[in-house]
Every structure is written in structure tokens, then in C-alpha cells.
Amino acid sequence: MKDRIYTDAEMGNVVLRKNIRSRRVSIRVHPVRGVTVTLPYFVPYAEAIRFLRSKKEWVMEVMERQKSASGGAVILSPEEVEALRREAKKYLPGRLAVLAARYGFSYGRLAVKNNRSNWGSCSSKGNINLNLRLMQVPEHLRDYVILHELCHLRHHDHGPAFHALLEQLCTDCFGLQCTAASRSRFPVSRALEKELRTYRLL
Ligand SMILES: [Zn+2]
């Protein structure tokens, strides 16, 4: 039997699923798939919805706990990932091309990735990967990640030469916005790195 969807303002889309082996109504809350109510064949959907509503407080508590366990990062559904991917593919190639041209870099190809390990990377062949979740951070941090990867075209490590170049580009790009005094040798890029760390990949 096909699942039914019940939409609640706070719980989101709840899947109502009849199960032949089920003997009572039960509720599951999953960090990615959301809320699912399983019910026996002999129980009407309306009764399962009543049951769900009576447990709403508990469901909201579990959702809240799962959210804080993920460090406040929003867990994306597959549909949300696809929407972000479309947005990223529209935006990132042009932005990368603009910044590369401005600072005289040439790169191989750009791939838009969805991973939890990095915001971007640069291969030894000069190909650049950018995370589609960059579409969820402010524009200046997106530029910061792009500049970071562009600098890897010249320096394949995180050594002093790499940091000096990145600082130079960041100062040119964002210098006026980062006026905070810092004892770091690379105050502008360090401030951006720190800000980026407040966004978690998940
Ligand atoms: Zn790097």
C-alpha cells in the first residue's frame, strides 16, 4: 500500500505507512528522513494522525535533540541537496572564473561535490572541487574558499608561501572589512578561516 503524507507546520512532512506486521501505531524520528508513523492495516489513517498529534511534544523534543547532536548543522534531505547542487552549478563556475582571472590563475576543470570532509580541494593536476554547501555560507566566505583553492594551484601545501599568497589575495579582496587588530601574521585570512569554522559540514 502506498504511503500517505501528513503535513504539520513543525514536524514537517510525516510519512504514514501501513505495515502488515505492525500490531500497534508507532512513531520514528530520523535525523534525515524525518518522522514516520507505522500503523497496522486495521487502524484508520485518521487514528494514526490523532496518535501522532498526541505525541507531538515528544516528537519535537527528539527532533531538537537530533539537531543539537549535529552541532546545529542542518541535515539536508536528498531533495534539498539536489536543489543546492543546481544552485551551486549555476553560481560557482562563474565566480571561480572571475576570481581566477582577477588574480591570474588558470585551472583545469571544476567539479561541484557533496561531501562532509572539505569545503573545497585542488588536485595536483590543477582541477578544483568545490562543495555545494558553499551555497549556504555568506558570499565572502565562498570567495575565501575559492581563493584558498586557487592558491593551491601555486602551492600544494599549507606552508608559509601558501599562507602569504592567500593573505595577499584576501587583503586585496576583503581587506577593508577585516579591520580587527590581530597578532597573527595572516590576520585577514585567519579571521575568515575562523568565521568559516562556525559553519559545519554535515
Ligand atoms: Zn588547503
py3Dmol code that shows the C-alpha trace and the ligand (Angstrom):
import py3Dmol

protein = """\
ATOM      1  CA  MET A   1       0.000   0.000   0.000  1.00  0.00           C
ATOM      2  CA  LYS A   2       1.231   3.463  -0.881  1.00  0.00           C
ATOM      3  CA  ASP A   3       2.464   5.750   1.898  1.00  0.00           C
ATOM      4  CA  ARG A   4       0.392   8.764   2.804  1.00  0.00           C
ATOM      5  CA  ILE A   5       1.873  12.114   3.764  1.00  0.00           C
ATOM      6  CA  TYR A   6       0.566  14.217   6.608  1.00  0.00           C
ATOM      7  CA  THR A   7       1.987  17.742   6.768  1.00  0.00           C
ATOM      8  CA  ASP A   8       2.466  19.506  10.066  1.00  0.00           C
ATOM      9  CA  ALA A   9       3.853  23.043  10.393  1.00  0.00           C
ATOM     10  CA  GLU A  10       6.542  21.990  12.878  1.00  0.00           C
ATOM     11  CA  MET A  11       7.078  18.287  12.288  1.00  0.00           C
ATOM     12  CA  GLY A  12       7.268  18.735   8.512  1.00  0.00           C
ATOM     13  CA  ASN A  13       6.076  16.014   6.131  1.00  0.00           C
ATOM     14  CA  VAL A  14       5.192  12.937   8.152  1.00  0.00           C
ATOM     15  CA  VAL A  15       5.060   9.598   6.325  1.00  0.00           C
ATOM     16  CA  LEU A  16       2.120   7.379   7.286  1.00  0.00           C
ATOM     17  CA  ARG A  17       2.932   3.776   6.440  1.00  0.00           C
ATOM     18  CA  LYS A  18       0.693   0.741   6.776  1.00  0.00           C
ATOM     19  CA  ASN A  19       2.631  -2.355   7.649  1.00  0.00           C
ATOM     20  CA  ILE A  20       1.305  -5.899   7.586  1.00  0.00           C
ATOM     21  CA  ARG A  21       3.470  -6.956  10.516  1.00  0.00           C
ATOM     22  CA  SER A  22       2.695  -3.960  12.630  1.00  0.00           C
ATOM     23  CA  ARG A  23       0.431  -4.521  15.650  1.00  0.00           C
ATOM     24  CA  ARG A  24       0.222  -1.013  17.013  1.00  0.00           C
ATOM     25  CA  VAL A  25       0.850   2.541  15.884  1.00  0.00           C
ATOM     26  CA  SER A  26       4.480   3.579  16.304  1.00  0.00           C
ATOM     27  CA  ILE A  27       6.430   6.754  15.574  1.00  0.00           C
ATOM     28  CA  ARG A  28      10.026   7.007  14.430  1.00  0.00           C
ATOM     29  CA  VAL A  29      12.047  10.197  14.152  1.00  0.00           C
ATOM     30  CA  HIS A  30      15.045  10.053  11.829  1.00  0.00           C
ATOM     31  CA  PRO A  31      17.554  12.934  11.502  1.00  0.00           C
ATOM     32  CA  VAL A  32      17.466  12.809   7.686  1.00  0.00           C
ATOM     33  CA  ARG A  33      14.240  11.026   6.734  1.00  0.00           C
ATOM     34  CA  GLY A  34      12.117  12.877   9.286  1.00  0.00           C
ATOM     35  CA  VAL A  35       9.052  11.463  11.034  1.00  0.00           C
ATOM     36  CA  THR A  36       7.448   8.149  10.038  1.00  0.00           C
ATOM     37  CA  VAL A  37       4.313   6.690  11.585  1.00  0.00           C
ATOM     38  CA  THR A  38       3.841   2.966  11.091  1.00  0.00           C
ATOM     39  CA  LEU A  39       0.362   1.581  11.579  1.00  0.00           C
ATOM     40  CA  PRO A  40      -1.347  -1.803  11.298  1.00  0.00           C
ATOM     41  CA  TYR A  41      -3.688  -2.391   8.350  1.00  0.00           C
ATOM     42  CA  PHE A  42      -6.789  -2.348  10.549  1.00  0.00           C
ATOM     43  CA  VAL A  43      -6.056   1.115  12.001  1.00  0.00           C
ATOM     44  CA  PRO A  44      -7.510   4.065  10.011  1.00  0.00           C
ATOM     45  CA  TYR A  45      -5.093   6.827   8.982  1.00  0.00           C
ATOM     46  CA  ALA A  46      -7.132   9.392  10.938  1.00  0.00           C
ATOM     47  CA  GLU A  47      -6.495   7.464  14.125  1.00  0.00           C
ATOM     48  CA  ALA A  48      -2.752   7.350  13.464  1.00  0.00           C
ATOM     49  CA  ILE A  49      -2.773  11.129  12.917  1.00  0.00           C
ATOM     50  CA  ARG A  50      -4.613  11.616  16.221  1.00  0.00           C
ATOM     51  CA  PHE A  51      -1.982   9.473  17.924  1.00  0.00           C
ATOM     52  CA  LEU A  52       0.832  11.442  16.261  1.00  0.00           C
ATOM     53  CA  ARG A  53      -0.696  14.741  17.407  1.00  0.00           C
ATOM     54  CA  SER A  54      -0.940  13.491  20.983  1.00  0.00           C
ATOM     55  CA  LYS A  55       2.807  12.723  20.863  1.00  0.00           C
ATOM     56  CA  LYS A  56       3.830  15.941  19.144  1.00  0.00           C
ATOM     57  CA  GLU A  57       5.659  17.330  22.161  1.00  0.00           C
ATOM     58  CA  TRP A  58       7.816  14.202  22.347  1.00  0.00           C
ATOM     59  CA  VAL A  59       8.494  14.270  18.583  1.00  0.00           C
ATOM     60  CA  MET A  60       9.600  17.919  18.781  1.00  0.00           C
ATOM     61  CA  GLU A  61      11.913  17.082  21.680  1.00  0.00           C
ATOM     62  CA  VAL A  62      13.574  14.263  19.735  1.00  0.00           C
ATOM     63  CA  MET A  63      13.965  16.493  16.650  1.00  0.00           C
ATOM     64  CA  GLU A  64      15.528  19.209  18.801  1.00  0.00           C
ATOM     65  CA  ARG A  65      17.952  16.720  20.383  1.00  0.00           C
ATOM     66  CA  GLN A  66      18.984  15.353  16.974  1.00  0.00           C
ATOM     67  CA  LYS A  67      19.573  18.879  15.732  1.00  0.00           C
ATOM     68  CA  SER A  68      21.886  19.778  18.619  1.00  0.00           C
ATOM     69  CA  ALA A  69      23.707  16.435  18.288  1.00  0.00           C
ATOM     70  CA  SER A  70      24.580  17.505  14.750  1.00  0.00           C
ATOM     71  CA  GLY A  71      26.273  20.627  16.129  1.00  0.00           C
ATOM     72  CA  GLY A  72      23.485  22.898  14.967  1.00  0.00           C
ATOM     73  CA  ALA A  73      24.210  21.972  11.355  1.00  0.00           C
ATOM     74  CA  VAL A  74      21.102  21.462   9.294  1.00  0.00           C
ATOM     75  CA  ILE A  75      20.779  17.965   7.926  1.00  0.00           C
ATOM     76  CA  LEU A  76      19.696  18.152   4.322  1.00  0.00           C
ATOM     77  CA  SER A  77      17.175  15.918   2.619  1.00  0.00           C
ATOM     78  CA  PRO A  78      18.133  14.432  -0.795  1.00  0.00           C
ATOM     79  CA  GLU A  79      15.787  16.958  -2.468  1.00  0.00           C
ATOM     80  CA  GLU A  80      17.494  19.848  -0.669  1.00  0.00           C
ATOM     81  CA  VAL A  81      20.913  18.541  -1.738  1.00  0.00           C
ATOM     82  CA  GLU A  82      19.761  18.456  -5.374  1.00  0.00           C
ATOM     83  CA  ALA A  83      18.370  21.991  -5.152  1.00  0.00           C
ATOM     84  CA  LEU A  84      21.673  23.208  -3.689  1.00  0.00           C
ATOM     85  CA  ARG A  85      23.594  21.352  -6.392  1.00  0.00           C
ATOM     86  CA  ARG A  86      21.631  23.143  -9.120  1.00  0.00           C
ATOM     87  CA  GLU A  87      22.240  26.477  -7.414  1.00  0.00           C
ATOM     88  CA  ALA A  88      25.961  25.707  -6.957  1.00  0.00           C
ATOM     89  CA  LYS A  89      26.379  24.680 -10.605  1.00  0.00           C
ATOM     90  CA  LYS A  90      24.795  27.949 -11.676  1.00  0.00           C
ATOM     91  CA  TYR A  91      26.905  30.120  -9.375  1.00  0.00           C
ATOM     92  CA  LEU A  92      30.299  28.559  -8.623  1.00  0.00           C
ATOM     93  CA  PRO A  93      31.783  28.147 -12.148  1.00  0.00           C
ATOM     94  CA  GLY A  94      31.315  31.839 -12.926  1.00  0.00           C
ATOM     95  CA  ARG A  95      32.609  33.015  -9.580  1.00  0.00           C
ATOM     96  CA  LEU A  96      35.679  30.766  -9.807  1.00  0.00           C
ATOM     97  CA  ALA A  97      36.384  32.066 -13.320  1.00  0.00           C
ATOM     98  CA  VAL A  98      36.091  35.701 -12.179  1.00  0.00           C
ATOM     99  CA  LEU A  99      38.455  35.300  -9.219  1.00  0.00           C
ATOM    100  CA  ALA A 100      40.940  33.198 -11.208  1.00  0.00           C
ATOM    101  CA  ALA A 101      41.054  35.822 -13.960  1.00  0.00           C
ATOM    102  CA  ARG A 102      41.397  38.675 -11.475  1.00  0.00           C
ATOM    103  CA  TYR A 103      44.495  37.109  -9.890  1.00  0.00           C
ATOM    104  CA  GLY A 104      45.957  35.420 -12.965  1.00  0.00           C
ATOM    105  CA  PHE A 105      45.324  31.751 -12.187  1.00  0.00           C
ATOM    106  CA  SER A 106      44.469  29.050 -14.693  1.00  0.00           C
ATOM    107  CA  TYR A 107      42.882  25.811 -13.552  1.00  0.00           C
ATOM    108  CA  GLY A 108      41.764  22.565 -15.176  1.00  0.00           C
ATOM    109  CA  ARG A 109      38.126  21.734 -14.541  1.00  0.00           C
ATOM    110  CA  LEU A 110      35.726  22.462 -11.721  1.00  0.00           C
ATOM    111  CA  ALA A 111      33.653  19.730 -10.068  1.00  0.00           C
ATOM    112  CA  VAL A 112      30.832  20.510  -7.642  1.00  0.00           C
ATOM    113  CA  LYS A 113      30.886  17.943  -4.826  1.00  0.00           C
ATOM    114  CA  ASN A 114      28.750  16.995  -1.899  1.00  0.00           C
ATOM    115  CA  ASN A 115      30.964  15.756   0.903  1.00  0.00           C
ATOM    116  CA  ARG A 116      31.456  16.257   4.590  1.00  0.00           C
ATOM    117  CA  SER A 117      35.221  16.377   4.670  1.00  0.00           C
ATOM    118  CA  ASN A 118      36.095  19.683   2.980  1.00  0.00           C
ATOM    119  CA  TRP A 119      34.722  22.901   1.508  1.00  0.00           C
ATOM    120  CA  GLY A 120      36.994  22.557  -1.449  1.00  0.00           C
ATOM    121  CA  SER A 121      40.135  20.889  -2.754  1.00  0.00           C
ATOM    122  CA  CYS A 122      42.643  21.229  -5.531  1.00  0.00           C
ATOM    123  CA  SER A 123      44.302  18.283  -7.268  1.00  0.00           C
ATOM    124  CA  SER A 124      47.932  18.148  -8.350  1.00  0.00           C
ATOM    125  CA  LYS A 125      46.624  18.316 -11.947  1.00  0.00           C
ATOM    126  CA  GLY A 126      45.071  21.696 -11.229  1.00  0.00           C
ATOM    127  CA  ASN A 127      41.453  20.563 -11.039  1.00  0.00           C
ATOM    128  CA  ILE A 128      39.300  22.228  -8.420  1.00  0.00           C
ATOM    129  CA  ASN A 129      36.476  20.720  -6.367  1.00  0.00           C
ATOM    130  CA  LEU A 130      34.023  22.928  -4.515  1.00  0.00           C
ATOM    131  CA  ASN A 131      31.402  21.784  -2.028  1.00  0.00           C
ATOM    132  CA  LEU A 132      27.793  22.526  -2.984  1.00  0.00           C
ATOM    133  CA  ARG A 133      27.183  23.506   0.658  1.00  0.00           C
ATOM    134  CA  LEU A 134      29.150  26.678  -0.051  1.00  0.00           C
ATOM    135  CA  MET A 135      25.788  27.988  -1.251  1.00  0.00           C
ATOM    136  CA  GLN A 136      24.747  28.013   2.413  1.00  0.00           C
ATOM    137  CA  VAL A 137      27.532  30.247   3.709  1.00  0.00           C
ATOM    138  CA  PRO A 138      27.847  34.029   3.222  1.00  0.00           C
ATOM    139  CA  GLU A 139      29.271  35.221  -0.073  1.00  0.00           C
ATOM    140  CA  HIS A 140      32.603  36.454   1.328  1.00  0.00           C
ATOM    141  CA  LEU A 141      33.304  33.004   2.834  1.00  0.00           C
ATOM    142  CA  ARG A 142      32.508  31.380  -0.512  1.00  0.00           C
ATOM    143  CA  ASP A 143      35.096  33.690  -2.083  1.00  0.00           C
ATOM    144  CA  TYR A 144      37.544  32.864   0.678  1.00  0.00           C
ATOM    145  CA  VAL A 145      37.285  29.120  -0.061  1.00  0.00           C
ATOM    146  CA  ILE A 146      37.701  29.758  -3.793  1.00  0.00           C
ATOM    147  CA  LEU A 147      40.805  31.893  -3.157  1.00  0.00           C
ATOM    148  CA  HIS A 148      42.195  29.190  -0.861  1.00  0.00           C
ATOM    149  CA  GLU A 149      41.875  26.577  -3.622  1.00  0.00           C
ATOM    150  CA  LEU A 150      43.298  28.920  -6.249  1.00  0.00           C
ATOM    151  CA  CYS A 151      46.392  29.455  -4.081  1.00  0.00           C
ATOM    152  CA  HIS A 152      46.891  25.680  -4.083  1.00  0.00           C
ATOM    153  CA  LEU A 153      47.458  25.899  -7.841  1.00  0.00           C
ATOM    154  CA  ARG A 154      50.770  27.542  -6.945  1.00  0.00           C
ATOM    155  CA  HIS A 155      51.481  25.944  -3.570  1.00  0.00           C
ATOM    156  CA  HIS A 156      50.274  22.409  -2.970  1.00  0.00           C
ATOM    157  CA  ASP A 157      50.734  22.543   0.807  1.00  0.00           C
ATOM    158  CA  HIS A 158      49.755  24.821   3.672  1.00  0.00           C
ATOM    159  CA  GLY A 159      53.270  26.194   4.114  1.00  0.00           C
ATOM    160  CA  PRO A 160      54.307  29.821   4.729  1.00  0.00           C
ATOM    161  CA  ALA A 161      54.420  30.666   0.988  1.00  0.00           C
ATOM    162  CA  PHE A 162      50.848  29.429   0.583  1.00  0.00           C
ATOM    163  CA  HIS A 163      49.636  31.469   3.555  1.00  0.00           C
ATOM    164  CA  ALA A 164      51.472  34.583   2.406  1.00  0.00           C
ATOM    165  CA  LEU A 165      49.828  34.378  -1.022  1.00  0.00           C
ATOM    166  CA  LEU A 166      46.384  33.690   0.427  1.00  0.00           C
ATOM    167  CA  GLU A 167      46.752  36.605   2.831  1.00  0.00           C
ATOM    168  CA  GLN A 168      47.736  38.877  -0.037  1.00  0.00           C
ATOM    169  CA  LEU A 169      44.662  37.901  -2.075  1.00  0.00           C
ATOM    170  CA  CYS A 170      42.323  38.080   0.927  1.00  0.00           C
ATOM    171  CA  THR A 171      43.644  41.519   1.880  1.00  0.00           C
ATOM    172  CA  ASP A 172      43.007  42.681  -1.658  1.00  0.00           C
ATOM    173  CA  CYS A 173      39.533  41.148  -1.712  1.00  0.00           C
ATOM    174  CA  PHE A 174      38.277  41.828   1.816  1.00  0.00           C
ATOM    175  CA  GLY A 175      40.943  43.987   3.473  1.00  0.00           C
ATOM    176  CA  LEU A 176      38.664  46.832   4.355  1.00  0.00           C
ATOM    177  CA  GLN A 177      36.121  44.549   6.016  1.00  0.00           C
ATOM    178  CA  CYS A 178      38.656  42.968   8.346  1.00  0.00           C
ATOM    179  CA  THR A 179      39.942  45.828  10.448  1.00  0.00           C
ATOM    180  CA  ALA A 180      40.169  43.896  13.712  1.00  0.00           C
ATOM    181  CA  ALA A 181      43.663  44.032  15.138  1.00  0.00           C
ATOM    182  CA  SER A 182      45.248  40.598  15.246  1.00  0.00           C
ATOM    183  CA  ARG A 183      48.637  39.332  16.267  1.00  0.00           C
ATOM    184  CA  SER A 184      48.584  36.713  13.528  1.00  0.00           C
ATOM    185  CA  ARG A 185      50.990  37.144  10.637  1.00  0.00           C
ATOM    186  CA  PHE A 186      47.997  36.491   8.371  1.00  0.00           C
ATOM    187  CA  PRO A 187      45.213  38.437  10.092  1.00  0.00           C
ATOM    188  CA  VAL A 188      42.703  38.671   7.229  1.00  0.00           C
ATOM    189  CA  SER A 189      42.807  35.063   6.051  1.00  0.00           C
ATOM    190  CA  ARG A 190      42.891  33.799   9.658  1.00  0.00           C
ATOM    191  CA  ALA A 191      39.789  35.819  10.527  1.00  0.00           C
ATOM    192  CA  LEU A 192      37.970  34.359   7.513  1.00  0.00           C
ATOM    193  CA  GLU A 193      39.113  30.823   8.346  1.00  0.00           C
ATOM    194  CA  LYS A 194      37.807  31.269  11.871  1.00  0.00           C
ATOM    195  CA  GLU A 195      34.475  32.534  10.625  1.00  0.00           C
ATOM    196  CA  LEU A 196      34.187  29.627   8.177  1.00  0.00           C
ATOM    197  CA  ARG A 197      34.731  27.199  11.056  1.00  0.00           C
ATOM    198  CA  THR A 198      31.470  28.369  12.629  1.00  0.00           C
ATOM    199  CA  TYR A 199      29.728  26.643   9.706  1.00  0.00           C
ATOM    200  CA  ARG A 200      29.855  22.905   9.966  1.00  0.00           C
ATOM    201  CA  LEU A 201      29.757  20.446   7.132  1.00  0.00           C
ATOM    202  CA  LEU A 202      27.391  17.607   7.721  1.00  0.00           C
TER     203      LEU A 202
END
"""
ligand_1 = """\
1
ZN
Zn 44.112 23.866 1.581
"""
view = py3Dmol.view(width=600, height=400)
view.addModel(protein, "pdb")
view.setStyle({"model": 0}, {"cartoon": {"style": "trace"}})
view.addModel(ligand_1, "xyz")
view.setStyle({"model": 1}, {"stick": {}})
view.zoomTo()
view.show()
